[in-house]
C-alpha cells in the first residue's frame, strides 16, 4: 500500500495529477488514459517532450506542437481571444514549461522565446503560437486544478536511469528545479521506473541483459526517489511506480505471447498493452488501489472509453493491436501484484549489480542525449547553480521569493542535501560554475543551431507550409469557425503518425 505524505488517501477522493515525461508518456496519450481509467476521479495536465530526459525537458519545455494538433486534442481545447483581439482555436497540448505546469506561471516563458531562456527546437506550442502562450498564462493554477497538484508523475529515459553518469544530470535537475517547486507546493512525486527492452538499439538481446537493464533502471528510480524525498521534505513523499518490474513479470509469465505485445513495432515504445500496464501501475501507486476492474477489463478496448480521448493513438497502426478482455485480465492481475503486493520478478531476486553492469548500454549512443550538438551535457544547466539564464533570473528572486529562490536555492531543512554527497566539492554540478551560460558560450545563440537556419521558424517546416492552416488557426485570417476549426489540420493528423524517437 502507498503511504501518503501530508495528504489523505487519494481513493476514492478526486486527485490532481501532473505528468512530466517523454515519448513513453506521449504514445497512446498516457495522461488521458490515466484520467479515463479514473472514471471522473482524476484531473490531469502535462509537459511532455519526445526524446527529453528529466533535465532536458526543463531546458525545452513542452514539445507537443506538431504532435497533438489533432481532432481529439480539440477535446479540452478552447476558443480564445488574444490580446490583439483575434480569435484563435487552440488544441489541448499541455503547459508551456515544467514551472508553469506545477505553479501556474513561468515568467521565463515569453513571446517566441524572446528571453532566450529555453532551447527552442520548434516543438514548444507556446513559442510557435503566441495565442497558446497567452492562453496558458491567462489563468492561475487554482483555476485549472482545485486544491493544487496532489502528484507529479515523472519518468526519464531508460538508459539515463540505468547509467550512473547520466543519473547525476537528473539529480542536478531535482536539486535546482523540481525539488524546490515540489516542496513549496506539497506535491508528491511518483518516479516511474520505465521498462527495459530487448532491441538492437540497446545492444541487448539476452534474458540476462533484460534482467540487468531492468535492475539498473530500478536502481536509478530508487536513487531518484531517495534524493527527491530528502529534497522535498515531509509533505511531498516520493514513490516509485514499478512499471519495469511489471513488464519483467509479464515476460516471466508469457514470454512469447503477451510480452512481445507490450511494444509497438519498434520494439521499444509501449503498445496499447504497454500503456495499459503503465496506467494501471501508476494509478495503483498513487491511490493504493487498482482502477475498477470493469472499467479497464473490457471487450473492444480500442473503441472503449479508456482510449476514447487519446490525442494520438499509435496503437491503432501497430501489429500488437489492443488487448482482448482475457489478455487485459492477465495484465491487470500482474500489475496489481507488482504495484500493490510488491511482487518481484524471479529474474531480479538476489540480482547483484556489478560495477560494469551498464557497459552494454553505453556502447551505442543512438538513444542517448536527445539534442546532440545543441548542448554537450548538463554543464550549462549547472552554470551558476542551475539553469543558465533561468538561474540568473530566479536567483534574483524575480518571482518575489515565490519559488524560494527557485532553481538555485536550497533552503532550511533540505540544505544538508547539498552537501551529503559531496556537493561542497561540486560533485553534482561538476565545477561548471564559470563555463558560460546559454547566452554567452555560443552553444545556442551564435552557432546556427537555432538562430541561423535550423529553427522551425525559418525552415518552413511548420510556420510557412500551411500544415496547420496558420499555426492552429485564426479565424480573422482563415475564415475558420467553431464548427470547422478541427479541420485546419487538412489531414495532417494522418501524415504525422508517430513523431517519437527511439529509446525515450
HELIX and SHEET records of a PDB file:
HELIX    1   1 UNK A   23  UNK A   26  1                                   4    
HELIX    2   2 UNK A   30  UNK A   37  1                                   8    
HELIX    3   3 UNK A   56  UNK A   60  1                                   5    
HELIX    4   4 UNK A   72  UNK A   74  5                                   3    
HELIX    5   5 UNK A   98  UNK A  103  1                                   6    
HELIX    6   6 UNK A  111  UNK A  113  5                                   3    
HELIX    7   7 UNK A  125  UNK A  128  1                                   4    
HELIX    8   8 UNK A  130  UNK A  136  1                                   7    
HELIX    9   9 UNK A  141  UNK A  144  1                                   4    
HELIX   10  10 UNK A  158  UNK A  162  1                                   5    
HELIX   11  11 UNK A  164  UNK A  173  1                                  10    
HELIX   12  12 UNK A  174  UNK A  178  3                                   5    
HELIX   13  13 UNK A  179  UNK A  185  1                                   7    
HELIX   14  14 UNK A  200  UNK A  202  5                                   3    
HELIX   15  15 UNK A  207  UNK A  232  1                                  26    
HELIX   16  16 UNK A  243  UNK A  253  1                                  11    
HELIX   17  17 UNK A  259  UNK A  262  5                                   4    
HELIX   18  18 UNK A  272  UNK A  287  1                                  16    
HELIX   19  19 UNK A  293  UNK A  296  1                                   4    
HELIX   20  20 UNK A  301  UNK A  303  5                                   3    
HELIX   21  21 UNK A  305  UNK A  307  5                                   3    
HELIX   22  22 UNK A  314  UNK A  317  5                                   4    
HELIX   23  23 UNK A  325  UNK A  339  1                                  15    
HELIX   24  24 UNK A  346  UNK A  348  5                                   3    
HELIX   25  25 UNK A  359  UNK A  362  1                                   4    
HELIX   26  26 UNK A  379  UNK A  382  1                                   4    
HELIX   27  27 UNK A  383  UNK A  385  5                                   3    
HELIX   28  28 UNK A  389  UNK A  395  1                                   7    
HELIX   29  29 UNK A  406  UNK A  408  5                                   3    
HELIX   30  30 UNK A  412  UNK A  418  5                                   7    
HELIX   31  31 UNK A  423  UNK A  425  5                                   3    
HELIX   32  32 UNK A  456  UNK A  459  1                                   4    
HELIX   33  33 UNK A  475  UNK A  478  1                                   4    
HELIX   34  34 UNK A  485  UNK A  489  5                                   5    
HELIX   35  35 UNK A  492  UNK A  496  1                                   5    
SHEET    1   A 5 UNK A  42  UNK A  48  0                                        
SHEET    2   A 5 UNK A  15  UNK A  21  1                                        
SHEET    3   A 5 UNK A 151  UNK A 154  1                                        
SHEET    4   A 5 UNK A 188  UNK A 192  1                                        
SHEET    5   A 5 UNK A 239  UNK A 241  1                                        
SHEET    1   B 2 UNK A  78  UNK A  81  0                                        
SHEET    2   B 2 UNK A  87  UNK A  90 -1                                        
END                                                                             
